Amino acid sequence: MTTIRFNKPFNVLCQFSPQEGKETLADFIKIKDVYAAGRLDKDSEGLLLLTDNGKLQHRIAHPNHKLEKTYWVQVDGDITDEALKQLESGVTLKDGKTKPAKAQRMDEPQSLWERNPPVRFRANIPTSWLDLRIKEGKNRQVRRMTAAVGFPTLRLIRYAIGDVTLDGLKLGEYQKVGEQILKQFS
C-alpha cells in the first residue's frame, strides 16, 4: 500500500487528468495509481493525502468517519470573538447548519510560503488568521462559513488531516506516509 502526503500549491487542480493550461497533480506527483482522499479546491493550498488503497481513501474522505481537518485561514478584517463563537456553535448555510467547529485566532504561520499570486493587500483593512477545525466536508465549507460570519476568506491552507500535518513539506513536495501514522485511519 502506498500513501503520500502532498503540499498542494494554489491554482493546482486536484486531479491527474490533464486540462489544457492548468496544472494538475500529475505535474508534481510521479507515483502511479494513487488517488486523492478528498478534495482541495484549486484556490486552496496545503495538505492532500493520496493513496492506492480504496478503503483507506474512503475512510479519510467520507464525512461519516468524522476525521478532524485543520485549516489555517486568513480572513478579511480583524475577526471578532462573536464570529469565533458563531463558527464554534455551527453556521447556517444554504445547504444546512454546519456542525460545531473549533476556532481560534492565531498568528500568521512562520513556516508559510509565498503564494503566487499573492493575496491582495489593502492598507486600510487588516487581515487576521485563524485555526479552524472541522469534521465534515461540505463543498467550499470553510470559505462559506467565514463569509457567513462576516469575514471572507482570503487564503485557505489545509494544515492537517487527523494527525498527519504539512510539517517538513515544502510547497509542491510529496512524501510517503509511514504505516504507523496510517493506523489512526483504521
N, C-alpha and C positions, 0 to 999 in steps of 0.2 A: 504494500500500500504506500502511495506517495501522497503527502500532504505538504503544501507550501504556504508560507505567508508572504504577501506581496505588498509593497508600499506603492499604491496606485497614484500616479500623478493626476493633476487637474486636466480635464479635457480628453481623457483616455476612455474609450468605450469598454464596457465590461463584457466583452465577447471576443472570441477568437476569429470569427469570420471577418474577412476584410470588408471595409466600407470606404469607398473612394474618398481620399482627402482626410481621413480620420485615423488617428492612432487607436489601436486595439491592444488587447492583452498579448496577441501574437508578436507585437513589436518589442515586447520585453521578456516574455516567458518562453523558453525554448524546451520545455518538458512536454512531451506528448501525452494526450489522454487525461489531462487534469481539467476540471471544470470548476467554475466559481460556486462557492457555497454561499449563496445570497447575492444581492446586488449592491452596487455602489454607483450612483449616478455619475455621468461624465463630468459634472461640475462639482463633484465631491472628491475628496482625496483620502488617502490613508489605507488602513488595513483591509485586505481582502484575503480570505482563505480559499485555496483551491485544492481539490483532491480528486483522485481517481476512484474513490470508494463511494458508491451511490448512497449507501445507508448513512455514512458519515456526513455526506453532503446534505442529506435531508435533515439529519439531527441538528446540524449547525444552522441551517437556513430556516427551518419551519418554526413559525411563532408559537406553535403548541408546546415546544420544548422550553420556552421562556428563558432562553440564553441571554444573559445581560450583554449589551453592546454599549461601549463608552465612546462618546463623541466629544471632541474639542470644538466648540462653536464660537466663532467671532460674530458678534451681532452689532447692528447699527444702534448706537446710543449706549448710555450707561444703565445697564439692566438694574431694575429695582427689586427690592425684597418681595414686593407684591407679585411681580412677574415670576420670580423664582417659586413662590408658594403656589401660583397657578400651575406651573409646569409640574410641580411635585404632586398636586392633587388630581391632575388629569385635565386636559384641554379639550373642549368640544370643537370638533372639526366637521366638515360636511359629511364625512362617512362615519361619524360617531365619536364618542368620547375616548380619548387615549387612556391607557392605564396609567396609574401614578408613576412618575419618574423620579429619579434622584437628580437634583440640580443644585449646583453651587458655583459661585464666582471663582475664577482662577486667574492667575497672572498669565500673560502670553507665554506659551511654552518656549523654553530656552532652546530646545532641540529642533525648533521649527525651521524648515527650509523655505526659501523664497518661492513664492507662487508665480507662475508665468501663464498669463499676465497677472500683474499684481492686483490686489483688491483696491478698489477706488479709494482715494484719500480725500477727505473733506475736512479742512482745518477747523471749521466751526462745529462739527458734530463728532463727539467722541465715539469710540467703539469699546466694547468690553468682551471678555472671554468667559465662557462657562464650560464646566464639565457636566455633561448631560448623559445620564444612563437610563436606557430603556430596555424593555423586554418584549417588544413587539416590533413589527416592521411594516407599517402601512407605507404606501407609496409617498416618498418625499416627506416622511413624517416629521423629522426634526425641523426642517425648514418651515413646514406648515405650523408646527407648534410654536416656534419662536415668533413667527408673524402674528399668530393669533393672540399672543400676549403683548404685542406692540413693539417687538424688537426683531426686525427682519434679519435673517442670516446673511452674512457677507462671505463667510468662509466656513466650510464644514469638513472636518477631518475625523475619520473613524480611528480612534486610538487603540481600542481593544475589543475583542470578541471573547467573552469569558475571561480566562487568564492569559490568553495569547495577546501580546501587545506589539506595537511598532518598534519598541526599543531595539536599538542597534541596526535598524534597517534604513539605508539611505533611500532617497526618492528614486523610484523605478527599479529598485533592487528586490530580489526574492531569495528565500532561504527555506530549506526543508525544515519541517517541524518534527521534533522527536516524538517517539511513541509515548514517553512519559507525559508530555503535555497533552496529548490526544486523549488520555484516559478520562479527562473531565467531560468529554463529549459522549461517553458511552453510557 
